[in-house]
Amino acid sequence: MEGRTEEPTDSVDWESAGWERLASHVGRIRLPGWDATTGLVVGEGAALLIDTGSSLREGVKLRADTRTLLGAGARVTHIALTHPHFDHVLGTAVFAGVETYGAVGLDTVFAYGRDALCEDAARQGVPADEAAEAADVLVTPHHRVSGEWTLDLGAGRQVLLANVGPAHSGHDLAVLVPGSSGSSGSSGSSGSSGSPEIVFCGDLVEESGEPQTGPDAVPGRWPAALDRLLELGGEDALYVPGHGSVVNAAFVRAQRDTLAARFGVS
């Protein structure tokens, strides 16, 4: 990927839409219910949505939010799904005509695991009819990421999709938004010129609770996946967990060590 780009003057009013600003062109929202994160990276004529919520109803709300944020005539053009759990994927179908990305193998989970996904959503509190409707129209990723994949969103903005699993699930995808070098009249989320690297971690990192280990987790690989996140972002990056507040590298490293001790791996 190319190095840092220039940080433009803000053109997205994140706060008015109820989103958290991470950089001039990057924001996220913590969805109600399961506190799952959805992110948005805005380019020029293109925009990447990261995860789509727990139902079609939540997807519709996200679609309306993103149209407000992007302005007239603009829309989400790409979606990255961080892992195949209901609270991160069931809203995808409302975004018609969007190029969808996921870790290789996600397509197999969606092809053969729809009933299990629906049952998990209902068990966790999604109304059964809504869970079934969303599972029926579940969108299989058009693009399967086996290593790394660079998306060009225009305006010099490139985003790296990295398959870093298995760990929290069998198919974990991280999204790296490179930092910017800054320009006069603007500032990054850290309050200084430019903005840091931003890593959307999915549920590899959780801040609002203990990391969850479901039946598709691969605990022995989880610490290595967090090492990879730290390699991607570095010491000064913002790390956006699947649930909870934005954290720093020290938090990710501490969670990595806790998981290593919990699962008896180095």
C-alpha positions as CSV (number, residue, x, y, z in Angstrom):
1,M,0.0,0.0,0.0
2,E,1.0,3.6,-0.5
3,G,2.1,5.7,2.5
4,R,0.1,8.4,4.3
5,T,-2.1,10.7,2.3
6,E,-3.0,14.3,2.9
7,E,-5.8,14.8,5.4
8,P,-8.6,16.8,3.8
9,T,-10.8,19.3,5.5
10,D,-13.8,17.6,7.1
11,S,-16.7,17.1,4.6
12,V,-18.6,14.5,6.6
13,D,-20.7,15.7,9.6
14,W,-20.3,12.5,11.7
15,E,-21.6,13.9,15.0
16,S,-24.9,15.2,13.7
17,A,-25.7,11.7,12.4
18,G,-24.8,10.2,15.8
19,W,-21.6,8.6,14.6
20,E,-18.1,8.8,16.1
21,R,-15.5,10.6,14.1
22,L,-12.2,8.7,13.9
23,A,-10.7,10.8,11.0
24,S,-12.1,13.3,8.5
25,H,-13.2,10.4,6.2
26,V,-13.6,7.6,8.8
27,G,-16.3,7.1,11.4
28,R,-18.2,4.4,13.2
29,I,-21.3,3.7,15.2
30,R,-22.0,1.4,18.1
31,L,-25.3,-0.3,17.3
32,P,-27.9,-0.8,20.1
33,G,-28.6,-4.2,21.6
34,W,-25.3,-6.0,21.2
35,D,-23.1,-2.9,21.0
36,A,-21.6,-4.1,17.7
37,T,-19.5,-1.6,15.7
38,T,-20.2,-0.6,12.1
39,G,-17.6,1.5,10.4
40,L,-17.6,3.7,7.3
41,V,-14.7,4.9,5.2
42,V,-15.5,7.6,2.7
43,G,-13.6,8.0,-0.6
44,E,-14.3,9.9,-3.8
45,G,-17.3,8.3,-5.5
46,A,-16.9,5.3,-3.3
47,A,-17.5,4.3,0.4
48,L,-16.7,1.2,2.4
49,L,-19.1,-0.1,5.1
50,I,-17.6,-2.4,7.7
51,D,-20.2,-4.8,9.0
52,T,-24.0,-4.4,8.6
53,G,-25.8,-5.1,11.9
54,S,-28.0,-7.9,13.3
55,S,-31.1,-7.6,11.0
56,L,-32.6,-6.1,7.9
57,R,-34.2,-3.5,10.1
58,E,-30.8,-2.5,11.4
59,G,-29.4,-2.5,7.8
60,V,-32.1,-0.2,6.7
61,K,-31.2,2.3,9.5
62,L,-27.5,2.0,8.5
63,R,-28.4,2.6,4.8
64,A,-30.3,5.8,5.8
65,D,-27.5,7.0,8.0
66,T,-24.9,6.5,5.3
67,R,-27.0,8.3,2.7
68,T,-27.2,11.3,5.1
69,L,-23.4,11.1,5.8
70,L,-22.4,10.8,2.1
71,G,-24.8,13.4,0.7
72,A,-27.0,13.5,-2.4
73,G,-26.2,10.9,-5.1
74,A,-23.6,9.0,-3.1
75,R,-23.9,5.6,-1.6
76,V,-22.1,2.7,-0.1
77,T,-20.2,0.9,-2.8
78,H,-18.3,-1.8,-0.8
79,I,-18.9,-3.8,2.3
80,A,-16.4,-5.7,4.3
81,L,-17.7,-8.4,6.7
82,T,-15.3,-9.0,9.6
83,H,-16.7,-12.4,10.6
84,P,-19.8,-14.6,10.1
85,H,-21.7,-13.8,13.3
86,F,-25.3,-12.6,13.1
87,D,-24.8,-9.2,14.7
88,H,-22.3,-8.2,12.0
89,V,-23.8,-9.6,8.8
90,L,-27.6,-9.9,8.7
91,G,-28.2,-6.3,7.4
92,T,-26.2,-6.8,4.2
93,A,-29.0,-7.5,1.8
94,V,-30.5,-4.0,2.0
95,F,-27.4,-2.6,0.2
96,A,-28.2,-3.4,-3.4
97,G,-25.5,-3.5,-6.0
98,V,-22.6,-3.4,-3.4
99,E,-19.4,-5.3,-3.8
100,T,-19.0,-7.5,-0.7
101,Y,-15.8,-8.8,0.8
102,G,-15.1,-11.5,3.4
103,A,-12.4,-13.9,4.5
104,V,-12.2,-17.0,2.3
105,G,-14.5,-19.7,3.6
106,L,-17.2,-17.2,4.6
107,D,-19.1,-18.2,1.5
108,T,-19.2,-21.8,2.7
109,V,-20.5,-20.8,6.2
110,F,-23.2,-18.8,4.5
111,A,-24.1,-21.6,2.1
112,Y,-24.4,-24.3,4.7
113,G,-24.8,-22.5,8.0
114,R,-27.8,-20.3,7.4
115,D,-30.0,-22.2,9.8
116,A,-27.4,-22.1,12.5
117,L,-27.0,-18.4,12.0
118,C,-30.7,-17.8,12.1
119,E,-31.1,-19.9,15.3
120,D,-28.2,-18.1,17.0
121,A,-29.8,-14.7,16.2
122,A,-33.1,-15.8,17.6
123,R,-31.5,-17.3,20.6
124,Q,-29.7,-14.0,21.3
125,G,-32.9,-11.9,21.0
126,V,-33.5,-11.1,17.4
127,P,-37.3,-11.7,16.7
128,A,-37.5,-15.1,15.1
129,D,-39.3,-13.8,12.0
130,E,-36.7,-11.1,11.4
131,A,-33.8,-13.5,11.9
132,A,-35.4,-15.9,9.4
133,E,-36.0,-13.2,6.8
134,A,-32.5,-11.9,7.0
135,A,-31.0,-15.4,6.8
136,D,-33.1,-16.2,3.7
137,V,-31.5,-13.2,1.8
138,L,-28.0,-13.5,3.3
139,V,-25.5,-12.1,0.9
140,T,-22.5,-14.3,0.1
141,P,-19.3,-12.2,-0.4
142,H,-18.5,-11.6,-4.0
143,H,-14.8,-11.4,-3.2
144,R,-13.0,-13.8,-0.9
145,V,-9.8,-12.6,0.8
146,S,-7.2,-15.2,1.4
147,G,-4.3,-13.0,2.3
148,E,-4.5,-9.2,1.8
149,W,-6.6,-7.2,-0.6
150,T,-6.2,-3.4,-1.3
151,L,-9.3,-1.4,-2.1
152,D,-9.0,1.9,-3.9
153,L,-11.8,4.3,-2.8
154,G,-10.5,7.3,-4.8
155,A,-9.1,10.6,-3.6
156,G,-5.9,8.7,-2.8
157,R,-7.6,6.6,-0.2
158,Q,-6.7,2.9,-0.1
159,V,-7.9,0.4,2.5
160,L,-6.3,-2.9,3.3
161,L,-8.4,-6.0,4.0
162,A,-6.4,-8.6,5.8
163,N,-7.4,-12.2,6.5
164,V,-6.0,-12.7,10.0
165,G,-7.9,-15.7,11.2
166,P,-9.0,-18.2,12.2
167,A,-9.3,-16.9,15.8
168,H,-12.5,-15.5,17.2
169,S,-14.3,-17.3,14.4
170,G,-13.1,-19.5,11.5
171,H,-13.0,-16.5,9.2
172,D,-11.7,-13.2,10.7
173,L,-11.1,-10.2,8.5
174,A,-9.4,-7.0,9.7
175,V,-9.6,-3.6,7.9
176,L,-6.7,-1.2,8.0
177,V,-7.3,2.5,7.1
178,P,-3.9,4.1,6.6
179,G,-3.1,7.4,8.4
180,S,-2.7,10.7,6.7
181,S,0.1,13.2,6.9
182,G,-2.1,16.2,7.5
183,S,-2.7,19.6,5.8
184,S,-3.3,23.1,7.1
185,G,-6.7,23.7,8.6
186,S,-7.4,20.1,9.6
187,S,-6.6,17.8,12.4
188,G,-6.8,14.1,13.1
189,S,-8.7,12.3,15.8
190,S,-5.7,12.6,18.1
191,G,-5.9,16.4,18.0
192,S,-2.6,16.8,16.0
193,S,-2.1,17.3,12.3
194,G,-3.1,14.3,10.3
195,S,-4.7,11.1,11.5
196,P,-3.3,7.8,12.8
197,E,-3.7,4.4,11.3
198,I,-7.1,2.9,12.1
199,V,-7.7,-0.8,12.4
200,F,-11.2,-2.3,12.5
201,C,-10.7,-5.5,14.4
202,G,-14.1,-7.2,14.4
203,D,-14.5,-9.3,17.5
204,L,-10.9,-10.2,17.6
205,V,-10.8,-7.3,20.1
206,E,-13.6,-6.5,22.6
207,E,-13.6,-3.6,25.0
208,S,-17.1,-3.7,26.5
209,G,-16.8,-7.3,27.8
210,E,-14.6,-10.3,27.8
211,P,-13.8,-11.8,24.3
212,Q,-16.4,-14.4,23.4
213,T,-15.5,-17.9,22.4
214,G,-18.2,-19.6,20.4
215,P,-18.2,-23.1,18.7
216,D,-16.4,-21.7,15.7
217,A,-13.5,-20.1,17.6
218,V,-10.0,-21.4,17.2
219,P,-8.5,-20.3,20.6
220,G,-5.0,-21.5,19.9
221,R,-4.7,-19.1,16.9
222,W,-6.2,-16.0,18.6
223,P,-3.0,-14.6,20.2
224,A,-1.3,-14.8,16.8
225,A,-4.2,-13.0,15.1
226,L,-3.8,-10.1,17.6
227,D,0.0,-10.1,16.9
228,R,-0.9,-9.6,13.2
229,L,-3.3,-6.7,14.1
230,L,-0.5,-5.0,16.0
231,E,1.8,-5.5,13.0
232,L,-0.8,-3.9,10.7
233,G,-1.5,-0.9,12.9
234,G,1.6,-0.3,14.9
235,E,2.0,1.5,18.2
236,D,0.2,4.7,17.4
237,A,-2.9,3.2,15.7
238,L,-6.5,3.4,16.8
239,Y,-7.9,-0.1,17.2
240,V,-11.7,-0.3,16.8
241,P,-13.1,-3.4,18.6
242,G,-16.2,-5.3,17.5
243,H,-17.8,-4.2,20.7
244,G,-16.9,-1.3,22.9
245,S,-14.8,1.9,22.9
246,V,-11.8,2.5,20.6
247,V,-8.6,1.2,22.2
248,N,-4.8,1.6,21.8
249,A,-2.0,-0.9,21.1
250,A,-1.4,-1.4,24.8
251,F,-5.0,-2.6,25.3
252,V,-4.7,-5.0,22.3
253,R,-1.4,-6.4,23.6
254,A,-2.8,-6.9,27.1
255,Q,-5.8,-8.7,25.7
256,R,-3.5,-10.8,23.6
257,D,-1.6,-11.8,26.7
258,T,-4.7,-12.6,28.7
259,L,-6.0,-14.8,25.9
260,A,-2.7,-16.6,25.6
261,A,-2.8,-17.4,29.3
262,R,-6.4,-18.4,29.2
263,F,-5.9,-20.8,26.3
264,G,-2.4,-22.0,27.3
265,V,-0.6,-20.8,24.2
266,S,2.4,-18.5,23.8
